[in-house]
């Protein structure tokens, strides 16, 4: 076990950090590709004030997710999975479920080094499948969507909550004592959010539910573990 840990921390993680940083920074540069093409070849360059207005608008709407999502997802997917998730996208509705299912099938402990590797494999497969399905969907989507009844579109709106519910149930079976604690924190914070308790915070403070549930569950879990109640 010690040799495995040394390989993981001494060789695997440095390698992942090196190429993870390279690919993610490359992704950042390529994200500006269309804008650069418009600016260089078509002389369509917005003013600095327009750029800043757009950035502020985006930051106000989703900026908090730049901090909430990496913190929330890291305990499940680890360092390698974090690099992969944020370069490939579809994190909450595909990468996290695939990582969780892969860990469940492999029978590894969430948060462990083994879980980090298994979740990386699960996410890698999901990315390949996602690209294939997405390519087919782009080609065939118009013809297929036009034939789907309205009830199907309504049902698709429940897909993401169903995925999160399935993930919660999966991990709840592993830690039955922690399941009601995590669920209770999430429900309490949700009721408080809907009651306007957090309205003094910037933006729509739904991020309080995520952060509170994650760190609240971790804190209570650590306390219970130290008291040998878990």
Buried (B, 14 or more C-beta within 10 A) or exposed (E): EEEEEEEBEEEBBEEBEEEBEEEBEEBEEEEEEEEEEEEEEEEEEEEEEEEEEEEEEEEEEEBBBEEBBBEBBBEBBBBBBBBBBBBBEBBBEBBBBBBBBBBBEBEBEBEEBBBBBBBBBBBBEBBEEBEEEEEEEEEEEEEEEEEEEEEEEEEEEEEEEEBBEEBBEBBBEEBEEBBEBBBBBBEBBBEBBEEEEBEEEEEEBBBBBBBBBBEBBEEBBEEBEEEEEB
